[in-house]
């Protein structure tokens, strides 16, 4: 009599995500990260990727204590190289960057963005910014800039539009999605030509995780070959930023 063989258990991979629109929207748990998790889980049966939420400032500790295994759309220069955490990084997946925005008022042009030290700024708490030499320490930022930190990109733009701060710093990818949903706001904002910083976003894999960089890149290669990776970026209006 033939005995049925039990199905092989999937290896669980915990994917760390913090509020970083359009990569992850905390309010409804949507974004490129959750969409990529779904594609990876539908692609194969060896691994099961699951979302683990955190905050920008807590993500390092989650890796250090092995509470998570992998994080998408990151840069090692965003505080990771300053830690003793062991991690590997994939090849570049996408580019991007952050831009300065201000209310589009008479007399304002690109020269308005030349000196940020004299302006009131709204930025995202826990993020690393080029204008601050990538120092994300709240106390240091408030000592050196007239800065207000928030946990919402929408709130940052709202403060700019209401003239409560002079400059906001937001990701170019978020701006694209924001203007798609709010086309009437495009003429109300002046966007800097220059970037605060340019992204070279990759996936970071914790040393000792149940998947390594080579194994993860093999999955990305399959998503690239079947056109699903590009389809994901097209659906989010970010096709021009995909480099993998």
Backbone as CSV, one residue per row, in Angstrom:
resi,resn,N_x,N_y,N_z,CA_x,CA_y,CA_z,C_x,C_y,C_z
1,UNK,0.841,-1.198,0.000,0.000,0.000,0.000,0.877,1.250,0.000
2,UNK,0.604,2.174,-0.906,1.402,3.390,-0.989,1.013,4.363,0.114
3,UNK,2.025,4.944,0.723,1.791,5.932,1.787,2.002,7.333,1.197
4,UNK,1.097,8.236,1.514,1.230,9.619,1.035,2.366,10.316,1.756
5,UNK,3.204,11.023,0.998,4.320,11.763,1.606,3.830,13.135,2.041
6,UNK,4.183,13.560,3.257,3.753,14.885,3.710,4.403,15.974,2.879
7,UNK,3.673,17.031,2.668,4.223,18.166,1.915,5.397,18.776,2.665
8,UNK,6.419,19.173,1.911,7.596,19.764,2.522,7.257,21.127,3.121
9,UNK,7.682,21.310,4.365,7.389,22.570,5.046,8.150,23.711,4.378
10,UNK,7.491,24.834,4.228,8.132,26.001,3.643,9.011,26.692,4.679
11,UNK,10.121,27.245,4.212,11.003,28.011,5.076,10.454,29.429,5.211
12,UNK,10.220,29.857,6.428,9.647,31.189,6.660,10.733,32.263,6.579
13,UNK,10.449,33.303,5.806,11.339,34.454,5.665,10.593,35.689,6.136
14,UNK,11.086,36.322,7.190,10.419,37.494,7.751,10.957,38.766,7.096
15,UNK,10.047,39.476,6.428,10.416,40.671,5.667,10.100,41.914,6.498
16,UNK,11.125,42.679,6.802,10.951,43.879,7.620,10.455,45.029,6.751
17,UNK,9.481,45.787,7.262,8.957,46.939,6.519,8.588,48.045,7.500
18,UNK,8.951,49.270,7.149,8.585,50.442,7.939,7.933,51.464,7.004
19,UNK,7.200,52.427,7.531,6.508,53.405,6.673,7.479,54.107,5.735
20,UNK,7.296,53.875,4.447,8.183,54.422,3.429,7.438,54.420,2.100
21,UNK,6.367,55.224,1.975,5.569,55.246,0.747,6.430,55.620,-0.460
22,UNK,6.220,54.988,-1.602,5.177,54.000,-1.911,5.616,52.563,-1.672
23,UNK,6.729,52.384,-0.980,7.231,51.029,-0.746,6.422,50.303,0.328
24,UNK,6.008,51.051,1.343,5.125,50.462,2.352,4.295,51.563,2.996
25,UNK,2.974,51.392,2.928,2.038,52.325,3.546,1.474,51.674,4.803
26,UNK,1.833,52.232,5.947,1.489,51.611,7.220,-0.018,51.545,7.450
27,UNK,-0.762,52.557,6.987,-2.181,52.620,7.313,-2.982,51.464,6.732
28,UNK,-2.613,51.019,5.522,-3.370,49.911,4.933,-2.485,48.740,4.491
29,UNK,-1.228,48.795,4.882,-0.267,47.721,4.607,-0.148,47.409,3.113
30,UNK,-0.161,48.430,2.293,-0.001,48.258,0.857,1.328,48.852,0.423
31,UNK,1.691,48.601,-0.833,2.911,49.170,-1.372,3.735,48.137,-2.120
32,UNK,4.880,48.555,-2.650,5.735,47.658,-3.412,6.207,46.471,-2.580
33,UNK,6.462,46.693,-1.289,6.936,45.593,-0.443,5.901,44.486,-0.341
34,UNK,4.662,44.835,-0.027,3.620,43.809,0.109,3.319,43.152,-1.237
35,UNK,3.363,43.929,-2.319,3.127,43.358,-3.645,4.247,42.399,-4.040
36,UNK,5.484,42.758,-3.698,6.618,41.886,-4.020,6.553,40.596,-3.200
37,UNK,6.140,40.703,-1.943,5.957,39.500,-1.113,4.956,38.555,-1.771
38,UNK,3.855,39.092,-2.261,2.830,38.263,-2.910,3.387,37.586,-4.161
39,UNK,4.164,38.306,-4.957,4.751,37.722,-6.158,5.713,36.595,-5.803
40,UNK,6.529,36.820,-4.773,7.506,35.806,-4.364,6.817,34.545,-3.853
41,UNK,5.747,34.718,-3.097,5.029,33.555,-2.554,4.285,32.789,-3.641
42,UNK,3.794,33.480,-4.651,3.102,32.820,-5.758,4.066,32.157,-6.728
43,UNK,5.329,32.591,-6.682,6.331,32.108,-7.627,6.816,30.700,-7.304
44,UNK,6.901,30.377,-6.004,7.549,29.141,-5.590,6.973,28.641,-4.268
45,UNK,7.411,27.456,-3.844,6.883,26.846,-2.619,7.967,26.515,-1.599
46,UNK,9.223,26.866,-1.902,10.309,26.575,-0.951,10.298,27.539,0.232
47,UNK,9.962,28.790,-0.034,9.973,29.828,0.997,8.585,30.448,1.136
48,UNK,8.304,30.892,2.353,7.094,31.695,2.568,7.522,33.024,3.170
49,UNK,7.359,34.099,2.389,7.728,35.439,2.833,6.545,36.055,3.576
50,UNK,6.818,36.606,4.748,5.752,37.241,5.518,6.211,38.591,6.043
51,UNK,5.284,39.523,6.097,5.576,40.899,6.485,5.728,41.036,7.992
52,UNK,6.719,41.806,8.386,6.912,42.148,9.799,7.107,43.653,9.883
53,UNK,6.151,44.353,10.485,6.198,45.808,10.549,7.150,46.294,11.638
54,UNK,7.778,47.425,11.385,8.647,48.058,12.367,8.623,49.570,12.124
55,UNK,9.531,50.299,12.747,9.660,51.743,12.539,11.037,52.023,11.960
56,UNK,11.257,53.201,11.374,12.586,53.504,10.823,13.706,53.370,11.843
57,UNK,13.457,53.781,13.078,14.513,53.755,14.089,14.718,52.380,14.718
58,UNK,13.717,51.489,14.620,13.815,50.178,15.259,14.292,49.083,14.323
59,UNK,14.429,49.391,13.038,14.728,48.327,12.084,16.091,47.681,12.318
60,UNK,17.061,48.434,12.796,18.382,47.858,13.046,18.331,46.841,14.187
61,UNK,17.619,47.186,15.248,17.499,46.297,16.398,16.793,44.996,16.021
62,UNK,15.813,45.094,15.116,15.084,43.903,14.690,16.018,42.928,13.956
63,UNK,16.951,43.478,13.190,17.950,42.633,12.529,18.934,42.077,13.557
64,UNK,19.373,42.924,14.470,20.386,42.528,15.458,19.912,41.381,16.334
65,UNK,18.621,41.357,16.637,18.062,40.318,17.497,17.414,39.195,16.696
66,UNK,17.688,39.156,15.394,17.196,38.099,14.504,15.677,37.971,14.534
67,UNK,14.994,39.115,14.691,13.533,39.110,14.623,13.040,39.263,13.187
68,UNK,13.961,39.515,12.273,13.632,39.635,10.855,14.821,39.126,10.055
69,UNK,14.557,38.786,8.798,15.588,38.154,7.981,16.035,38.987,6.791
70,UNK,15.145,39.842,6.306,15.399,40.502,5.037,14.622,41.815,4.992
71,UNK,15.148,42.784,4.264,14.444,44.054,4.111,14.639,44.536,2.682
72,UNK,13.536,44.897,2.031,13.573,45.348,0.641,13.827,46.848,0.569
73,UNK,14.302,47.309,-0.594,14.382,48.734,-0.940,15.122,49.550,0.131
74,UNK,16.365,49.151,0.402,17.201,49.816,1.408,18.525,50.247,0.792
75,UNK,19.228,51.103,1.527,20.590,51.478,1.183,21.479,51.256,2.394
76,UNK,22.619,50.608,2.236,23.519,50.384,3.370,23.943,51.665,4.078
77,UNK,23.987,52.778,3.327,24.413,54.053,3.913,23.363,54.658,4.830
78,UNK,22.171,54.086,4.876,21.126,54.587,5.766,21.288,53.997,7.169
79,UNK,22.466,54.155,7.731,22.706,53.751,9.110,23.177,52.330,9.300
80,UNK,23.088,51.485,8.270,23.449,50.072,8.431,24.953,49.889,8.583
81,UNK,25.720,50.661,7.849,27.173,50.517,7.920,27.750,51.064,9.225
82,UNK,26.940,51.819,9.952,27.389,52.355,11.237,27.173,51.359,12.373
83,UNK,26.504,50.249,12.097,26.232,49.240,13.106,27.216,48.090,12.949
84,UNK,27.160,47.151,13.891,27.991,45.949,13.816,27.194,44.783,13.252
85,UNK,26.033,45.065,12.681,25.175,44.019,12.154,25.784,43.402,10.904
86,UNK,25.672,42.084,10.800,26.140,41.409,9.609,25.021,41.318,8.586
87,UNK,25.294,41.742,7.351,24.282,41.654,6.306,24.975,41.578,4.947
88,UNK,24.250,41.030,3.987,24.661,41.036,2.588,23.678,41.910,1.821
89,UNK,24.082,42.337,0.637,23.194,43.155,-0.181,23.119,42.613,-1.596
90,UNK,21.946,42.715,-2.183,21.760,42.295,-3.561,22.312,43.347,-4.512
91,UNK,22.248,43.020,-5.782,22.523,44.034,-6.797,21.454,45.118,-6.709
92,UNK,21.724,46.250,-7.331,20.751,47.342,-7.329,19.447,46.874,-7.967
93,UNK,18.327,47.201,-7.302,17.010,46.857,-7.819,16.366,48.064,-8.505
94,UNK,16.524,49.235,-7.901,15.926,50.433,-8.488,16.671,51.676,-8.038
95,UNK,16.493,52.728,-8.793,17.048,54.030,-8.424,15.907,54.922,-7.948
96,UNK,16.235,56.129,-7.619,15.222,57.070,-7.152,15.918,58.198,-6.423
97,UNK,15.175,58.830,-5.536,15.777,59.903,-4.774,14.744,60.727,-4.045
98,UNK,15.220,61.761,-3.381,14.354,62.662,-2.633,14.515,64.074,-3.163
99,UNK,13.409,64.783,-3.201,13.392,66.152,-3.710,12.894,67.101,-2.632
100,UNK,13.265,68.361,-2.766,12.733,69.424,-1.922,11.497,70.014,-2.601
101,UNK,10.507,70.350,-1.814,9.308,70.990,-2.357,8.967,72.207,-1.503
102,UNK,8.371,73.198,-2.125,7.900,74.387,-1.410,6.618,74.869,-2.082
103,UNK,5.893,75.714,-1.392,4.681,76.284,-1.986,5.074,77.153,-3.178
104,UNK,4.342,77.026,-4.264,4.657,77.756,-5.499,4.132,79.181,-5.400
105,UNK,4.953,80.032,-4.799,4.555,81.418,-4.590,5.318,82.347,-5.529
106,UNK,4.744,83.520,-5.751,5.378,84.522,-6.606,6.750,84.897,-6.054
107,UNK,7.743,84.905,-6.925,9.091,85.285,-6.526,9.975,84.116,-6.136
108,UNK,9.392,82.935,-5.963,10.194,81.762,-5.616,10.628,81.024,-6.877
109,UNK,11.906,80.668,-6.912,12.426,79.859,-8.011,13.415,78.851,-7.433
110,UNK,14.217,78.244,-8.271,15.116,77.183,-7.804,16.146,77.680,-6.785
111,UNK,16.438,78.965,-6.796,17.411,79.500,-5.833,16.888,79.435,-4.397
112,UNK,15.576,79.253,-4.239,14.983,79.157,-2.905,15.524,77.950,-2.147
113,UNK,15.974,76.927,-2.894,16.460,75.703,-2.255,17.963,75.733,-1.969
114,UNK,18.623,76.834,-2.275,20.079,76.876,-2.114,20.518,76.820,-0.660
115,UNK,19.791,77.494,0.226,20.183,77.552,1.642,19.064,76.986,2.503
116,UNK,19.266,75.781,3.021,18.243,75.147,3.848,18.373,75.516,5.325
117,UNK,19.531,75.991,5.738,19.753,76.269,7.160,18.878,77.414,7.661
118,UNK,18.468,78.306,6.757,17.660,79.449,7.181,16.164,79.209,6.988
119,UNK,15.802,78.019,6.466,14.406,77.716,6.167,13.808,76.753,7.194
120,UNK,12.488,76.821,7.344,11.796,75.811,8.154,11.542,74.587,7.275
121,UNK,11.850,73.412,7.827,11.826,72.178,7.041,10.917,71.162,7.717
122,UNK,10.198,70.414,6.905,9.443,69.270,7.398,10.009,68.017,6.741
123,UNK,10.318,67.005,7.560,10.920,65.775,7.058,10.395,64.589,7.856
124,UNK,10.745,63.399,7.399,10.222,62.167,8.004,11.138,61.720,9.133
125,UNK,10.553,61.452,10.280,11.314,61.022,11.448,11.988,59.672,11.201
126,UNK,13.295,59.611,11.459,14.040,58.367,11.322,14.712,58.174,9.984
127,UNK,14.431,59.052,9.023,15.053,58.939,7.707,16.419,59.617,7.704
128,UNK,17.269,59.182,6.799,18.601,59.761,6.641,18.589,60.672,5.419
129,UNK,18.985,61.946,5.611,18.904,62.937,4.539,20.276,63.475,4.165
130,UNK,20.426,63.757,2.877,21.686,64.290,2.390,22.025,65.648,2.971
131,UNK,21.011,66.520,3.125,21.282,67.865,3.643,21.803,67.830,5.074
132,UNK,21.565,66.722,5.782,22.016,66.570,7.168,23.177,65.585,7.270
133,UNK,23.843,65.350,6.146,24.953,64.389,6.123,24.535,63.015,6.648
134,UNK,23.272,62.677,6.401,22.695,61.365,6.736,22.665,61.081,8.240
135,UNK,22.676,62.145,9.022,22.537,62.008,10.474,21.050,62.073,10.812
136,UNK,20.490,60.967,11.333,19.047,60.897,11.602,18.706,61.164,13.066
137,UNK,19.689,61.562,13.858,19.447,61.817,15.273,18.552,63.045,15.445
138,UNK,17.409,62.849,16.121,16.433,63.932,16.269,17.027,65.151,16.955
139,UNK,17.762,64.929,18.042,18.329,66.043,18.810,19.300,66.843,17.948
140,UNK,20.157,66.153,17.212,21.130,66.831,16.352,20.425,67.612,15.262
141,UNK,19.418,67.029,14.655,18.687,67.708,13.579,18.034,68.993,14.080
142,UNK,17.429,68.931,15.257,16.749,70.115,15.796,17.735,71.176,16.261
143,UNK,18.934,70.776,16.596,19.963,71.738,16.975,20.515,72.489,15.765
144,UNK,20.537,71.800,14.622,21.210,72.359,13.452,20.275,72.883,12.365
145,UNK,18.985,72.557,12.468,18.032,73.016,11.460,16.722,73.414,12.125
146,UNK,15.959,74.244,11.434,14.596,74.563,11.885,13.676,73.487,11.315
147,UNK,13.664,72.359,11.974,13.045,71.182,11.381,11.902,70.624,12.233
148,UNK,10.865,70.154,11.557,9.741,69.481,12.194,9.684,68.076,11.617
149,UNK,9.693,67.058,12.474,9.711,65.665,12.031,8.327,65.045,12.167
150,UNK,7.930,64.325,11.134,6.614,63.681,11.131,6.739,62.228,10.694
151,UNK,5.633,61.502,10.815,5.591,60.104,10.398,4.618,59.911,9.240
152,UNK,4.539,60.916,8.372,3.632,60.850,7.232,4.123,61.767,6.123
153,UNK,4.328,61.206,4.933,4.699,62.040,3.792,3.559,62.980,3.409
154,UNK,2.344,62.500,3.525,1.189,63.344,3.212,1.136,64.542,4.137
155,UNK,1.462,64.332,5.406,1.473,65.433,6.374,2.561,66.448,6.024
156,UNK,3.695,65.969,5.552,4.783,66.862,5.161,4.320,67.792,4.037
157,UNK,3.694,67.213,3.017,3.197,68.034,1.905,2.083,68.967,2.350
158,UNK,1.249,68.500,3.261,0.154,69.327,3.761,0.685,70.571,4.449
159,UNK,1.741,70.421,5.251,2.341,71.566,5.944,2.926,72.561,4.950
160,UNK,3.516,72.046,3.867,4.068,72.926,2.834,2.954,73.684,2.126
161,UNK,1.907,72.981,1.747,0.804,73.609,1.022,0.081,74.654,1.861
162,UNK,0.069,74.452,3.195,-0.585,75.396,4.092,0.370,76.476,4.596
163,UNK,1.597,76.475,4.051,2.611,77.475,4.403,2.986,77.457,5.882
164,UNK,2.888,76.302,6.502,3.298,76.165,7.902,4.791,75.841,8.020
165,UNK,5.371,75.320,6.933,6.821,75.188,6.808,7.179,75.645,5.403
166,UNK,8.454,75.990,5.213,8.862,76.501,3.903,9.274,75.395,2.936
167,UNK,9.874,74.330,3.471,10.383,73.270,2.613,10.027,71.898,3.185
168,UNK,9.616,71.001,2.318,9.405,69.603,2.680,10.366,68.740,1.888
169,UNK,10.715,67.591,2.450,11.602,66.655,1.755,10.836,65.349,1.582
170,UNK,10.616,64.949,0.334,9.822,63.745,0.047,10.470,62.961,-1.081
171,UNK,10.154,61.675,-1.130,10.709,60.826,-2.182,10.056,61.161,-3.522
172,UNK,10.845,61.067,-4.581,10.336,61.323,-5.931,9.245,60.305,-6.274
173,UNK,9.421,59.056,-5.852,8.424,58.033,-6.144,7.100,58.344,-5.449
174,UNK,7.157,58.900,-4.219,5.919,59.279,-3.538,5.265,60.462,-4.244
175,UNK,6.069,61.428,-4.678,5.520,62.591,-5.381,4.761,62.172,-6.641
176,UNK,5.322,61.203,-7.370,4.673,60.748,-8.598,3.301,60.167,-8.301
177,UNK,3.220,59.337,-7.273,1.944,58.733,-6.916,0.984,59.779,-6.349
178,UNK,1.522,60.733,-5.597,0.693,61.787,-4.997,0.055,62.646,-6.088
179,UNK,0.847,63.038,-7.073,0.308,63.878,-8.155,-0.662,63.098,-9.040
180,UNK,-0.463,61.809,-9.150,-1.401,60.986,-9.912,-2.771,60.996,-9.238
181,UNK,-2.763,60.937,-7.886,-4.015,60.938,-7.131,-4.554,62.347,-6.894
182,UNK,-3.641,63.347,-6.894,-4.036,64.734,-6.611,-3.474,65.669,-7.685
183,UNK,-3.922,65.553,-8.929,-3.340,66.368,-10.012,-3.486,67.869,-9.802
184,UNK,-4.493,68.268,-9.009,-4.710,69.700,-8.776,-3.606,70.313,-7.911
185,UNK,-2.855,69.489,-7.213,-1.793,69.996,-6.328,-0.493,70.263,-7.069
186,UNK,-0.364,69.755,-8.292,0.911,69.884,-9.014,1.307,71.340,-9.223
187,UNK,0.369,72.189,-9.605,0.696,73.586,-9.874,0.909,74.391,-8.597
188,UNK,0.528,73.816,-7.449,0.661,74.529,-6.179,2.023,74.339,-5.529
189,UNK,2.823,73.438,-6.104,4.115,73.124,-5.509,5.254,73.406,-6.478
190,UNK,6.343,73.921,-5.943,7.583,74.085,-6.690,8.538,72.982,-6.230
191,UNK,9.016,72.196,-7.168,9.877,71.053,-6.851,11.300,71.371,-7.266
192,UNK,12.242,71.025,-6.423,13.646,71.318,-6.717,14.133,70.499,-7.904
193,UNK,15.006,71.089,-8.700,15.653,70.357,-9.796,16.668,69.361,-9.238
194,UNK,17.339,69.759,-8.186,18.370,68.881,-7.608,17.764,67.940,-6.563
195,UNK,18.435,66.838,-6.379,18.035,65.841,-5.394,18.687,66.129,-4.045
196,UNK,17.970,65.820,-2.968,18.619,65.791,-1.658,19.595,64.627,-1.619
197,UNK,19.164,63.499,-2.165,20.033,62.336,-2.327,19.445,61.470,-3.435
198,UNK,20.292,60.678,-4.044,19.846,59.710,-5.043,19.916,58.314,-4.441
199,UNK,18.933,57.511,-4.772,18.846,56.167,-4.234,19.524,55.149,-5.151
200,UNK,20.105,54.155,-4.517,20.503,52.918,-5.174,19.954,51.815,-4.271
201,UNK,18.678,51.487,-4.477,17.973,50.627,-3.538,18.220,49.149,-3.829
202,UNK,18.451,48.411,-2.756,18.765,46.988,-2.829,17.977,46.245,-1.761
203,UNK,18.136,44.952,-1.714,17.600,44.153,-0.614,18.761,43.771,0.292
204,UNK,18.573,43.957,1.596,19.573,43.551,2.576,19.121,42.252,3.221
205,UNK,20.044,41.315,3.340,19.760,40.008,3.929,20.632,39.821,5.162
206,UNK,20.000,39.528,6.277,20.725,39.344,7.535,21.652,38.138,7.452
207,UNK,22.883,38.312,7.942,23.804,37.188,8.016,23.215,36.104,8.917
208,UNK,23.151,34.884,8.416,22.558,33.795,9.180,21.092,33.578,8.909
209,UNK,20.508,34.400,8.033,19.090,34.236,7.684,18.896,32.925,6.921
210,UNK,17.674,32.389,6.914,17.425,31.116,6.217,17.436,31.223,4.697
211,UNK,17.724,32.396,4.172,17.932,32.591,2.737,19.141,33.500,2.583
212,UNK,19.942,33.288,1.544,21.079,34.172,1.325,20.859,35.009,0.069
213,UNK,21.778,35.912,-0.196,21.620,36.842,-1.312,21.523,36.109,-2.644
214,UNK,22.358,35.107,-2.842,22.344,34.359,-4.092,20.990,33.695,-4.324
215,UNK,20.440,33.083,-3.284,19.138,32.419,-3.402,18.023,33.434,-3.674
216,UNK,18.107,34.602,-3.016,17.078,35.618,-3.231,17.170,36.206,-4.638
217,UNK,18.388,36.439,-5.123,18.541,36.981,-6.469,18.042,35.997,-7.527
218,UNK,18.148,34.708,-7.258,17.604,33.719,-8.186,16.092,33.878,-8.314
219,UNK,15.425,34.206,-7.200,13.978,34.443,-7.244,13.668,35.726,-8.024
220,UNK,14.460,36.769,-7.784,14.266,38.014,-8.534,14.493,37.789,-10.025
221,UNK,15.483,36.959,-10.352,15.755,36.655,-11.756,14.540,36.002,-12.412
222,UNK,13.887,35.119,-11.697,12.697,34.458,-12.244,11.553,35.454,-12.440
223,UNK,11.393,36.384,-11.485,10.363,37.420,-11.631,10.690,38.359,-12.789
224,UNK,11.981,38.566,-13.019,12.390,39.399,-14.155,12.091,38.684,-15.468
225,UNK,12.407,37.400,-15.521,12.219,36.636,-16.751,10.747,36.495,-17.128
226,UNK,9.881,36.359,-16.121,8.457,36.206,-16.454,7.716,37.543,-16.517
227,UNK,8.471,38.648,-16.483,7.950,40.009,-16.668,7.129,40.525,-15.480
228,UNK,7.042,39.745,-14.396,6.224,40.184,-13.263,6.889,41.310,-12.477
229,UNK,8.217,41.312,-12.428,8.911,42.377,-11.704,8.662,43.721,-12.396
230,UNK,8.805,43.753,-13.694,8.550,44.997,-14.424,7.076,45.387,-14.323
231,UNK,6.200,44.397,-14.377,4.775,44.685,-14.256,4.436,45.343,-12.938
232,UNK,5.121,44.919,-11.873,4.909,45.514,-10.553,5.273,46.996,-10.562
233,UNK,6.387,47.330,-11.192,6.830,48.722,-11.221,5.966,49.572,-12.161
234,UNK,5.526,48.983,-13.247,4.628,49.695,-14.158,3.329,50.054,-13.442
235,UNK,2.806,49.097,-12.668,1.537,49.317,-11.959,1.640,50.442,-10.940
236,UNK,2.856,50.721,-10.475,3.057,51.779,-9.481,3.648,53.043,-10.095
237,UNK,3.712,53.099,-11.428,4.234,54.286,-12.096,5.712,54.501,-11.915
238,UNK,6.475,53.419,-11.660,7.894,53.543,-11.343,8.773,52.766,-12.312
239,UNK,8.258,52.487,-13.499,9.000,51.665,-14.448,10.371,52.269,-14.760
240,UNK,10.447,53.595,-14.855,11.695,54.245,-15.208,12.739,54.155,-14.102
241,UNK,12.352,53.707,-12.909,13.292,53.605,-11.801,13.796,52.176,-11.563
242,UNK,13.224,51.202,-12.257,13.655,49.819,-12.127,14.955,49.595,-12.880
243,UNK,15.963,49.027,-12.219,17.255,48.788,-12.855,17.654,47.318,-12.843
244,UNK,16.915,46.492,-12.104,17.298,45.076,-11.981,16.991,44.330,-13.276
